[in-house]
Amino acid sequence: MAAARNIIFLLFIGGLLSWVACDEVPLGEYIFRYPAHFGNRIQVPANNPTTKQGVYLGRRLFYESRLSANNTISCGSCHMQEKAFTDGRKLSIGVDGLPTDRNAMSIANLLWTRKFFWDGRSGSLEDQAVFPMTNPHEMGQSLVASAAKLQATEDYPPLFKIVFGEEKVTGPRIAMALAQFERSLISSNSRYDNYLQHSDTLTTAERNGMVLFNTAPDPGRGLRGANCAHCHGGPKNYLELFHNNGLDLVSKDPGRASLTGLDTDRGRFKVPTLRNIALTAPYMHDGRFDSLEEVVEHYSEHIEQSDALSSFLQNESNVKGAHSLRLSVQEKKELIAFLHTFTDTSFINNPEFSNPFLTTRKLK
Amino acid sequence: MKKLLLLALIWCVQMGSPSALLHAQTGNEPLVKISGEVGAALSLGIKDLKAFKQIEVRRKDRDGKDHLYSGVSLSLLLSNSGVTLGKDLRGENLTKFMLAEASDGYQVIFALAELDPEFTDRQVILAHQVDGQPLPAADGPFRIIVEGEKKPARCIKQVTSLRIEFAK
Protein backbone atom coordinates (compact mmCIF):
# COMPACT_ATOMS: atom_id res chain seq x y z
CA MET A 1 0.00 0.00 0.00
CA ALA A 2 2.85 2.34 0.93
CA ALA A 3 4.55 1.38 -2.33
CA ALA A 4 1.40 2.26 -4.26
CA ARG A 5 1.23 5.63 -2.48
CA ASN A 6 4.86 6.29 -3.38
CA ILE A 7 4.20 5.47 -7.01
CA ILE A 8 1.20 7.82 -7.09
CA PHE A 9 3.33 10.53 -5.47
CA LEU A 10 6.15 10.00 -7.98
CA LEU A 11 3.69 10.09 -10.88
CA PHE A 12 2.29 13.35 -9.48
CA ILE A 13 5.77 14.89 -9.19
CA GLY A 14 6.67 13.55 -12.63
CA GLY A 15 3.58 15.15 -14.05
CA LEU A 16 4.43 18.47 -12.42
CA LEU A 17 8.00 18.28 -13.71
CA SER A 18 6.83 17.64 -17.24
CA TRP A 19 4.58 20.70 -17.06
CA VAL A 20 7.52 22.73 -15.86
CA ALA A 21 9.75 21.25 -18.59
CA CYS A 22 7.24 22.40 -21.18
CA ASP A 23 7.21 25.94 -19.88
CA GLU A 24 10.95 26.36 -19.46
CA VAL A 25 12.16 27.24 -22.90
CA PRO A 26 15.95 26.84 -23.23
CA LEU A 27 17.68 29.93 -24.61
CA GLY A 28 20.89 30.69 -26.47
CA GLU A 29 22.97 29.50 -29.38
CA TYR A 30 22.46 25.83 -30.30
CA ILE A 31 25.80 24.03 -30.55
CA PHE A 32 25.90 21.14 -33.06
CA ARG A 33 27.90 18.17 -31.80
CA TYR A 34 29.39 15.74 -34.32
CA PRO A 35 32.66 13.90 -34.97
CA ALA A 36 35.43 15.96 -36.58
CA HIS A 37 35.60 13.53 -39.52
CA PHE A 38 32.03 14.49 -40.52
CA GLY A 39 33.60 17.76 -41.72
CA ASN A 40 32.27 21.27 -41.36
CA ARG A 41 30.58 21.78 -44.73
CA ILE A 42 27.36 22.43 -42.85
CA GLN A 43 24.42 24.39 -44.20
CA VAL A 44 22.91 27.04 -41.92
CA PRO A 45 21.44 30.10 -43.68
CA ALA A 46 22.64 33.46 -42.34
CA ASN A 47 19.04 34.59 -41.78
CA ASN A 48 18.11 31.55 -39.67
CA PRO A 49 20.84 30.85 -37.13
CA THR A 50 20.14 27.84 -34.94
CA THR A 51 19.09 28.63 -31.37
CA LYS A 52 17.98 26.42 -28.50
CA GLN A 53 14.62 28.19 -28.45
CA GLY A 54 14.27 27.74 -32.23
CA VAL A 55 14.95 24.00 -31.97
CA TYR A 56 12.48 23.82 -29.03
CA LEU A 57 9.73 25.45 -31.10
CA GLY A 58 10.65 23.50 -34.23
CA ARG A 59 10.35 20.19 -32.39
CA ARG A 60 6.83 21.09 -31.26
CA LEU A 61 5.87 22.17 -34.77
CA PHE A 62 7.32 18.95 -36.19
CA TYR A 63 4.84 16.98 -34.08
CA GLU A 64 1.99 19.52 -34.43
CA SER A 65 -0.96 17.97 -36.26
CA ARG A 66 -2.75 21.32 -36.50
CA LEU A 67 -0.40 22.04 -39.39
CA SER A 68 -2.53 19.65 -41.47
CA ALA A 69 -5.89 20.37 -43.07
CA ASN A 70 -7.83 17.92 -40.88
CA ASN A 71 -5.64 18.20 -37.76
CA THR A 72 -4.55 14.55 -37.98
CA ILE A 73 -1.12 14.59 -39.62
CA SER A 74 2.14 16.12 -38.49
CA CYS A 75 5.62 15.89 -40.02
CA GLY A 76 6.21 13.15 -37.46
CA SER A 77 3.41 11.02 -38.98
CA CYS A 78 5.51 10.16 -42.03
CA HIS A 79 8.88 10.75 -40.36
CA MET A 80 8.74 8.47 -37.31
CA GLN A 81 11.74 8.50 -35.01
CA GLU A 82 11.75 4.73 -34.42
CA LYS A 83 12.11 4.22 -38.19
CA ALA A 84 14.92 6.80 -38.47
CA PHE A 85 12.23 9.30 -39.47
CA THR A 86 10.59 7.29 -42.24
CA ASP A 87 7.14 5.67 -42.13
CA GLY A 88 7.58 2.08 -43.34
CA ARG A 89 5.28 2.61 -46.32
CA LYS A 90 6.02 2.46 -50.03
CA LEU A 91 4.23 5.78 -50.39
CA SER A 92 2.82 7.89 -47.58
CA ILE A 93 -0.85 8.65 -47.14
CA GLY A 94 -1.90 12.29 -46.83
CA VAL A 95 -4.96 14.10 -45.49
CA ASP A 96 -6.94 13.25 -48.62
CA GLY A 97 -6.28 9.53 -48.16
CA LEU A 98 -4.27 9.39 -51.38
CA PRO A 99 -0.64 8.28 -51.69
CA THR A 100 2.24 10.68 -52.18
CA ASP A 101 4.28 10.61 -55.38
CA ARG A 102 7.39 9.23 -53.71
CA ASN A 103 8.70 7.38 -50.66
CA ALA A 104 9.23 9.36 -47.41
CA MET A 105 12.94 10.05 -46.96
CA SER A 106 14.90 9.53 -43.77
CA ILE A 107 15.85 12.80 -42.11
CA ALA A 108 19.22 12.36 -40.44
CA ASN A 109 22.28 14.59 -40.82
CA LEU A 110 20.45 17.11 -42.99
CA LEU A 111 22.83 19.71 -41.56
CA TRP A 112 25.18 18.65 -44.37
CA THR A 113 22.56 18.43 -47.14
CA ARG A 114 22.35 21.07 -49.87
CA LYS A 115 19.57 19.71 -52.09
CA PHE A 116 16.39 18.14 -50.78
CA PHE A 117 13.79 15.66 -52.08
CA TRP A 118 14.34 12.69 -54.37
CA ASP A 119 14.70 15.12 -57.28
CA GLY A 120 16.74 17.73 -55.38
CA ARG A 121 14.25 20.47 -56.18
CA SER A 122 14.74 22.38 -52.96
CA GLY A 123 17.86 24.25 -51.89
CA SER A 124 17.25 24.61 -48.15
CA LEU A 125 15.36 23.01 -45.29
CA GLU A 126 13.37 26.22 -44.95
CA ASP A 127 12.18 25.86 -48.55
CA GLN A 128 11.75 22.09 -48.30
CA ALA A 129 9.35 22.24 -45.35
CA VAL A 130 6.78 24.18 -47.37
CA PHE A 131 6.15 21.32 -49.84
CA PRO A 132 4.80 18.61 -47.50
CA MET A 133 2.83 21.14 -45.47
CA THR A 134 0.97 22.45 -48.52
CA ASN A 135 0.85 19.40 -50.83
CA PRO A 136 -2.80 18.17 -51.02
CA HIS A 137 -1.61 14.55 -50.76
CA GLU A 138 0.38 15.30 -47.62
CA MET A 139 -0.64 17.83 -44.96
CA GLY A 140 -2.79 19.80 -47.41
CA GLN A 141 -2.98 23.17 -45.70
CA SER A 142 -1.78 26.56 -46.90
CA LEU A 143 0.85 28.31 -44.82
CA VAL A 144 -1.58 31.18 -44.29
CA ALA A 145 -4.13 28.78 -42.77
CA SER A 146 -1.48 27.11 -40.62
CA ALA A 147 -0.24 30.44 -39.32
CA ALA A 148 -3.79 31.55 -38.53
CA LYS A 149 -4.51 28.33 -36.61
CA LEU A 150 -1.40 28.68 -34.45
CA GLN A 151 -1.94 32.41 -33.98
CA ALA A 152 -5.30 31.58 -32.38
CA THR A 153 -3.72 29.30 -29.78
CA GLU A 154 -2.70 30.32 -26.28
CA ASP A 155 0.81 28.86 -26.28
CA TYR A 156 2.32 29.36 -29.74
CA PRO A 157 2.36 33.20 -30.04
CA PRO A 158 4.52 33.62 -26.89
CA LEU A 159 6.84 30.88 -28.19
CA PHE A 160 7.18 32.67 -31.54
CA LYS A 161 8.00 35.85 -29.60
CA ILE A 162 10.83 34.08 -27.76
CA VAL A 163 12.24 32.73 -31.03
CA PHE A 164 11.52 35.52 -33.53
CA GLY A 165 11.05 38.59 -31.34
CA GLU A 166 7.33 39.01 -31.95
CA GLU A 167 4.18 36.99 -31.41
CA LYS A 168 3.16 37.03 -35.05
CA VAL A 169 3.02 33.52 -36.50
CA THR A 170 3.90 33.38 -40.20
CA GLY A 171 4.43 30.60 -42.72
CA PRO A 172 8.12 31.41 -43.22
CA ARG A 173 8.67 31.43 -39.44
CA ILE A 174 7.02 28.00 -39.11
CA ALA A 175 9.39 26.70 -41.81
CA MET A 176 12.41 28.36 -40.16
CA ALA A 177 11.72 26.79 -36.78
CA LEU A 178 11.11 23.37 -38.38
CA ALA A 179 14.42 23.71 -40.23
CA GLN A 180 16.24 24.49 -36.98
CA PHE A 181 14.88 21.34 -35.34
CA GLU A 182 15.70 19.21 -38.38
CA ARG A 183 19.31 20.46 -38.38
CA SER A 184 19.63 19.16 -34.82
CA LEU A 185 18.82 15.58 -35.95
CA ILE A 186 22.40 14.33 -36.03
CA SER A 187 23.15 10.61 -36.18
CA SER A 188 26.79 9.84 -35.34
CA ASN A 189 26.71 6.99 -32.85
CA SER A 190 26.27 3.82 -34.90
CA ARG A 191 28.57 0.84 -34.48
CA TYR A 192 30.26 1.93 -37.69
CA ASP A 193 30.92 5.38 -36.19
CA ASN A 194 32.40 3.75 -33.11
CA TYR A 195 34.47 1.41 -35.28
CA LEU A 196 35.88 4.41 -37.19
CA GLN A 197 36.78 5.99 -33.85
CA HIS A 198 38.36 2.76 -32.58
CA SER A 199 35.89 2.27 -29.75
CA ASP A 200 34.15 -0.78 -31.26
CA THR A 201 35.06 -3.72 -33.46
CA LEU A 202 33.32 -5.37 -36.39
CA THR A 203 32.75 -9.09 -36.85
CA THR A 204 34.56 -10.96 -39.61
CA ALA A 205 31.41 -10.96 -41.78
CA GLU A 206 30.91 -7.22 -41.25
CA ARG A 207 34.55 -6.51 -42.09
CA ASN A 208 34.30 -8.60 -45.26
CA GLY A 209 31.15 -6.66 -46.13
CA MET A 210 33.02 -3.40 -45.55
CA VAL A 211 35.77 -4.42 -47.99
CA LEU A 212 33.14 -5.24 -50.64
CA PHE A 213 31.37 -1.94 -49.88
CA ASN A 214 34.58 0.01 -50.48
CA THR A 215 36.00 -1.91 -53.46
CA ALA A 216 35.25 -1.41 -57.16
CA PRO A 217 35.03 -4.77 -58.92
CA ASP A 218 37.84 -5.44 -61.37
CA PRO A 219 37.73 -9.03 -62.62
CA GLY A 220 40.83 -8.42 -64.75
CA ARG A 221 42.87 -7.86 -61.59
CA GLY A 222 40.95 -10.39 -59.51
CA LEU A 223 39.35 -7.70 -57.34
CA ARG A 224 35.84 -8.47 -56.09
CA GLY A 225 33.64 -5.65 -54.87
CA ALA A 226 30.26 -3.96 -54.71
CA ASN A 227 31.57 -0.37 -54.98
CA CYS A 228 28.77 1.05 -52.78
CA ALA A 229 31.22 3.66 -51.46
CA HIS A 230 31.29 5.29 -54.89
CA CYS A 231 27.98 6.93 -53.91
CA HIS A 232 27.49 6.09 -50.23
CA GLY A 233 31.07 6.45 -48.97
CA GLY A 234 32.58 8.58 -46.24
CA PRO A 235 31.89 8.57 -42.51
CA LYS A 236 28.37 9.98 -42.96
CA ASN A 237 27.45 7.27 -45.51
CA TYR A 238 26.20 10.12 -47.64
CA LEU A 239 27.45 11.99 -50.68
CA GLU A 240 25.25 14.53 -52.35
CA LEU A 241 24.69 12.81 -55.68
CA PHE A 242 21.86 12.03 -58.09
CA HIS A 243 21.95 8.86 -60.14
CA ASN A 244 19.98 6.56 -62.39
CA ASN A 245 20.69 3.22 -60.74
CA GLY A 246 19.18 0.98 -63.40
CA LEU A 247 15.78 0.33 -61.83
CA ASP A 248 13.84 0.54 -65.13
CA LEU A 249 14.51 0.53 -68.85
CA VAL A 250 12.14 3.50 -69.10
CA SER A 251 11.51 5.26 -65.80
CA LYS A 252 7.86 6.15 -65.20
CA ASP A 253 9.02 8.90 -62.87
CA PRO A 254 11.26 11.44 -64.65
CA GLY A 255 13.13 12.15 -61.42
CA ARG A 256 15.66 14.92 -61.79
CA ALA A 257 14.69 15.44 -65.45
CA SER A 258 11.52 17.12 -64.14
CA LEU A 259 13.76 20.02 -63.14
CA THR A 260 16.44 20.05 -65.83
CA GLY A 261 14.55 18.78 -68.87
CA LEU A 262 17.61 16.72 -69.82
CA ASP A 263 17.10 13.23 -71.26
CA THR A 264 20.15 11.99 -69.35
CA ASP A 265 18.49 13.00 -66.06
CA ARG A 266 15.47 10.76 -66.61
CA GLY A 267 14.99 8.31 -63.75
CA ARG A 268 17.83 9.99 -61.89
CA PHE A 269 17.19 10.40 -58.17
CA LYS A 270 18.96 11.53 -55.05
CA VAL A 271 21.34 8.96 -53.63
CA PRO A 272 19.88 8.58 -50.13
CA THR A 273 21.88 8.34 -46.95
CA LEU A 274 22.67 4.80 -45.82
CA ARG A 275 22.62 5.94 -42.22
CA ASN A 276 20.12 3.70 -40.34
CA ILE A 277 19.37 1.99 -43.64
CA ALA A 278 18.25 -1.23 -41.91
CA LEU A 279 15.42 0.79 -40.29
CA THR A 280 14.13 2.63 -43.35
CA ALA A 281 12.49 -0.04 -45.53
CA PRO A 282 10.95 -0.06 -48.07
CA TYR A 283 13.64 1.24 -50.40
CA MET A 284 14.05 3.40 -53.54
CA HIS A 285 12.06 6.50 -54.59
CA ASP A 286 8.92 4.41 -55.05
CA GLY A 287 9.49 2.00 -52.18
CA ARG A 288 9.60 -0.96 -54.58
CA PHE A 289 12.02 -3.07 -52.52
CA ASP A 290 10.84 -4.39 -49.17
CA SER A 291 14.20 -5.52 -47.82
CA LEU A 292 17.92 -4.92 -48.05
CA GLU A 293 18.16 -8.38 -49.60
CA GLU A 294 16.01 -7.18 -52.51
CA VAL A 295 18.13 -4.04 -52.88
CA VAL A 296 21.40 -5.98 -53.02
CA GLU A 297 19.77 -8.45 -55.43
CA HIS A 298 18.95 -5.53 -57.74
CA TYR A 299 22.55 -4.32 -57.90
CA SER A 300 23.83 -7.88 -58.14
CA GLU A 301 21.53 -9.21 -60.86
CA HIS A 302 19.07 -6.72 -62.35
CA ILE A 303 20.66 -3.42 -63.44
CA GLU A 304 18.63 -2.22 -66.45
CA GLN A 305 20.87 -0.87 -69.23
CA SER A 306 18.84 2.24 -70.08
CA ASP A 307 20.23 5.23 -72.00
CA ALA A 308 20.21 7.26 -68.79
CA LEU A 309 21.99 4.65 -66.65
CA SER A 310 24.79 6.41 -64.75
CA SER A 311 28.20 5.73 -66.29
CA PHE A 312 29.81 4.13 -63.23
CA LEU A 313 27.10 1.43 -63.23
CA GLN A 314 27.64 0.53 -66.86
CA ASN A 315 29.33 -2.87 -67.07
CA GLU A 316 30.19 -2.69 -63.36
CA SER A 317 30.54 -6.36 -62.50
CA ASN A 318 32.61 -9.04 -60.82
CA VAL A 319 32.14 -11.13 -63.97
CA LYS A 320 33.77 -9.96 -67.19
CA GLY A 321 31.14 -8.93 -69.74
CA ALA A 322 28.23 -8.94 -67.25
CA HIS A 323 26.06 -5.87 -66.56
CA SER A 324 25.32 -6.27 -62.83
CA LEU A 325 27.60 -6.89 -59.84
CA ARG A 326 27.12 -10.70 -59.68
CA LEU A 327 27.90 -11.14 -56.00
CA SER A 328 27.97 -14.58 -54.38
CA VAL A 329 25.37 -15.61 -51.80
CA GLN A 330 27.93 -15.19 -49.03
CA GLU A 331 29.08 -11.80 -50.30
CA LYS A 332 25.48 -10.55 -50.28
CA LYS A 333 25.08 -11.67 -46.67
CA GLU A 334 28.34 -10.02 -45.63
CA LEU A 335 27.42 -6.79 -47.38
CA ILE A 336 24.06 -6.70 -45.60
CA ALA A 337 25.74 -7.48 -42.27
CA PHE A 338 27.92 -4.41 -42.80
CA LEU A 339 24.89 -2.25 -43.72
CA HIS A 340 23.40 -3.09 -40.33
CA THR A 341 26.37 -1.47 -38.58
CA PHE A 342 25.02 1.92 -39.77
CA THR A 343 22.10 1.61 -37.33
CA ASP A 344 22.27 4.26 -34.62
CA THR A 345 20.01 3.17 -31.76
CA SER A 346 20.82 6.24 -29.67
CA PHE A 347 19.53 8.40 -32.54
CA ILE A 348 16.16 6.68 -32.71
CA ASN A 349 15.84 6.73 -28.91
CA ASN A 350 17.12 10.25 -28.27
CA PRO A 351 14.43 11.96 -26.15
CA GLU A 352 15.41 15.35 -27.62
CA PHE A 353 14.09 14.20 -31.01
CA SER A 354 10.91 12.52 -29.76
CA ASN A 355 7.33 13.72 -29.76
CA PRO A 356 7.26 16.21 -26.85
CA PHE A 357 3.48 15.95 -26.54
CA LEU A 358 3.80 12.38 -25.32
CA THR A 359 5.78 13.48 -22.24
CA THR A 360 4.59 17.03 -21.71
CA ARG A 361 1.18 18.60 -22.17
CA LYS A 362 -0.09 19.51 -25.62
CA LEU A 363 0.19 23.17 -26.45
CA LYS A 364 -3.12 24.96 -26.04
CA MET B 1 -8.69 41.76 -52.43
CA LYS B 2 -5.69 41.77 -54.78
CA LYS B 3 -3.56 40.37 -51.96
CA LEU B 4 -6.09 37.59 -51.39
CA LEU B 5 -6.07 36.70 -55.07
CA LEU B 6 -2.28 36.64 -55.06
CA LEU B 7 -2.26 34.36 -52.02
CA ALA B 8 -4.80 32.08 -53.68
CA LEU B 9 -2.61 31.94 -56.78
CA ILE B 10 0.51 31.09 -54.75
CA TRP B 11 -1.50 28.42 -52.93
CA CYS B 12 -2.68 26.88 -56.22
CA VAL B 13 0.87 26.83 -57.58
CA GLN B 14 2.20 25.22 -54.41
CA MET B 15 -0.61 22.68 -54.19
CA GLY B 16 -0.25 21.76 -57.82
CA SER B 17 3.51 21.69 -58.10
CA PRO B 18 4.49 18.12 -57.16
CA SER B 19 2.21 16.51 -59.72
CA ALA B 20 3.19 19.08 -62.32
CA LEU B 21 6.81 18.17 -61.69
CA LEU B 22 6.14 14.54 -62.48
CA HIS B 23 4.89 15.45 -65.92
CA ALA B 24 7.64 17.85 -66.97
CA GLN B 25 9.15 17.54 -70.43
CA THR B 26 12.61 16.33 -71.31
CA GLY B 27 14.65 17.04 -74.46
CA ASN B 28 16.31 20.32 -73.41
CA GLU B 29 19.71 21.19 -74.87
CA PRO B 30 22.54 20.54 -72.39
CA LEU B 31 24.44 23.71 -71.44
CA VAL B 32 27.45 24.62 -69.34
CA LYS B 33 26.93 27.69 -67.19
CA ILE B 34 29.95 29.87 -66.39
CA SER B 35 29.22 32.10 -63.41
CA GLY B 36 30.49 33.64 -60.18
CA GLU B 37 33.56 35.95 -60.31
CA VAL B 38 33.23 36.54 -64.06
CA GLY B 39 32.65 39.55 -66.29
CA ALA B 40 29.18 38.31 -67.19
CA ALA B 41 27.62 34.92 -66.53
CA LEU B 42 26.88 32.92 -69.67
CA SER B 43 25.70 29.49 -70.78
CA LEU B 44 27.39 27.61 -73.62
CA GLY B 45 25.92 24.88 -75.80
CA ILE B 46 27.81 22.46 -77.99
CA LYS B 47 27.72 24.85 -80.98
CA ASP B 48 29.16 27.68 -78.88
CA LEU B 49 31.97 25.43 -77.69
CA LYS B 50 32.85 24.40 -81.25
CA ALA B 51 33.30 28.08 -82.18
CA PHE B 52 36.42 28.28 -79.96
CA LYS B 53 39.90 27.05 -80.97
CA GLN B 54 39.91 23.26 -80.55
CA ILE B 55 42.82 21.40 -78.92
CA GLU B 56 43.46 17.75 -78.15
CA VAL B 57 44.58 15.95 -75.00
CA ARG B 58 45.53 12.29 -74.79
CA ARG B 59 44.92 10.37 -71.57
CA LYS B 60 43.83 6.99 -70.22
CA ASP B 61 40.22 6.32 -69.28
CA ARG B 62 38.75 3.72 -66.92
CA ASP B 63 39.31 1.05 -69.57
CA GLY B 64 43.08 1.57 -69.13
CA LYS B 65 43.50 2.61 -72.78
CA ASP B 66 44.69 5.93 -74.21
CA HIS B 67 42.02 8.11 -75.79
CA LEU B 68 42.22 11.37 -77.70
CA TYR B 69 39.90 14.03 -76.32
CA SER B 70 39.01 17.20 -78.22
CA GLY B 71 37.66 20.42 -76.80
CA VAL B 72 38.50 23.90 -75.64
CA SER B 73 41.18 24.98 -73.17
CA LEU B 74 39.49 25.99 -69.92
CA SER B 75 41.82 28.98 -69.63
CA LEU B 76 40.56 30.24 -73.00
CA LEU B 77 36.93 29.71 -72.02
CA LEU B 78 37.39 31.45 -68.69
CA SER B 79 39.44 34.35 -70.11
CA ASN B 80 36.67 34.84 -72.63
CA SER B 81 34.24 35.11 -69.68
CA GLY B 82 36.31 37.80 -67.99
CA VAL B 83 37.96 35.61 -65.36
CA THR B 84 41.19 37.02 -63.91
CA LEU B 85 43.83 34.88 -65.64
CA GLY B 86 47.20 35.79 -67.20
CA LYS B 87 48.52 39.17 -66.04
CA ASP B 88 45.55 39.51 -63.65
CA LEU B 89 46.20 36.25 -61.82
CA ARG B 90 48.13 37.72 -58.92
CA GLY B 91 47.57 39.05 -55.41
CA GLU B 92 44.20 38.13 -53.96
CA ASN B 93 43.10 36.66 -57.29
CA LEU B 94 45.36 33.73 -56.49
CA THR B 95 42.80 32.72 -53.84
CA LYS B 96 40.18 32.11 -56.54
CA PHE B 97 39.10 28.65 -57.63
CA MET B 98 36.79 27.07 -60.18
CA LEU B 99 34.06 24.80 -58.82
CA ALA B 100 32.99 22.37 -61.54
CA GLU B 101 29.66 20.59 -61.06
CA ALA B 102 28.16 17.68 -62.97
CA SER B 103 24.51 16.85 -63.54
CA ASP B 104 24.77 14.09 -60.91
CA GLY B 105 25.79 16.68 -58.32
CA TYR B 106 29.46 15.64 -58.24
CA GLN B 107 31.77 18.59 -57.61
CA VAL B 108 35.52 19.17 -57.94
CA ILE B 109 37.62 22.29 -57.72
CA PHE B 110 40.69 23.66 -59.49
CA ALA B 111 42.69 26.64 -58.25
CA LEU B 112 42.77 29.19 -61.08
CA ALA B 113 46.57 28.90 -61.14
CA GLU B 114 46.18 25.21 -62.10
CA LEU B 115 44.43 26.30 -65.29
CA ASP B 116 46.58 29.26 -66.34
CA PRO B 117 49.16 28.70 -69.14
CA GLU B 118 51.44 31.26 -67.47
CA PHE B 119 51.64 28.92 -64.45
CA THR B 120 51.57 25.50 -66.12
CA ASP B 121 51.99 23.78 -69.47
CA ARG B 122 49.50 21.09 -68.48
CA GLN B 123 46.33 21.35 -70.55
CA VAL B 124 42.94 21.19 -68.90
CA ILE B 125 40.13 21.18 -71.44
CA LEU B 126 36.37 21.09 -71.62
CA ALA B 127 36.09 18.17 -74.03
CA HIS B 128 33.11 17.31 -76.22
CA GLN B 129 34.66 14.56 -78.35
CA VAL B 130 36.60 11.39 -77.72
CA ASP B 131 38.50 9.71 -80.56
CA GLY B 132 36.67 11.92 -83.07
CA GLN B 133 33.18 11.03 -81.81
CA PRO B 134 30.80 12.92 -79.50
CA LEU B 135 31.21 11.78 -75.89
CA PRO B 136 28.88 8.94 -74.83
CA ALA B 137 25.62 10.22 -73.29
CA ALA B 138 26.57 9.10 -69.79
CA ASP B 139 29.90 11.00 -69.99
CA GLY B 140 28.94 14.07 -71.97
CA PRO B 141 28.20 16.14 -73.79
CA PHE B 142 30.87 18.03 -71.80
CA ARG B 143 33.68 16.53 -69.76
CA ILE B 144 36.76 18.09 -68.18
CA ILE B 145 39.95 16.28 -69.20
CA VAL B 146 43.08 16.92 -67.14
CA GLU B 147 46.27 16.12 -68.98
CA GLY B 148 48.69 13.89 -67.10
CA GLU B 149 46.80 13.76 -63.80
CA LYS B 150 47.29 10.30 -62.31
CA LYS B 151 43.77 9.86 -60.91
CA PRO B 152 40.75 10.44 -63.18
CA ALA B 153 38.63 11.84 -60.30
CA ARG B 154 38.75 15.42 -61.59
CA CYS B 155 37.97 14.39 -65.17
CA ILE B 156 34.39 15.22 -64.26
CA LYS B 157 31.68 13.98 -66.62
CA GLN B 158 28.40 15.60 -67.69
CA VAL B 159 29.60 19.06 -66.63
CA THR B 160 26.78 21.56 -66.18
CA SER B 161 28.42 24.40 -64.29
CA LEU B 162 31.78 26.14 -63.88
CA ARG B 163 31.63 28.61 -61.03
CA ILE B 164 34.49 30.93 -60.12
CA GLU B 165 34.68 31.82 -56.44
CA PHE B 166 37.00 33.41 -53.91
CA ALA B 167 38.19 31.21 -51.05
CA LYS B 168 36.48 32.82 -48.04
Interface residues (C-beta under 8 A of the other chain):
Chain A: T100 D101 K115 D119 G120 R121 V130 F131 T134 N135 P136 H137 G140 S142 V144 E240 L241 F242 H243 D253 P254 R256 A257 S258 L259 T260 G261 L262 D263 T264 D265 R266 R268 D307 A308 L309 S310 S311 Q314
Chain B: L7 W11 Q14 M15 S17 P18 S19 L21 L22 H23 A24 Q25 T26 G27 N28 P30 S103 D104 G105 Y106 P136 A137 A138 D139 K157 Q158
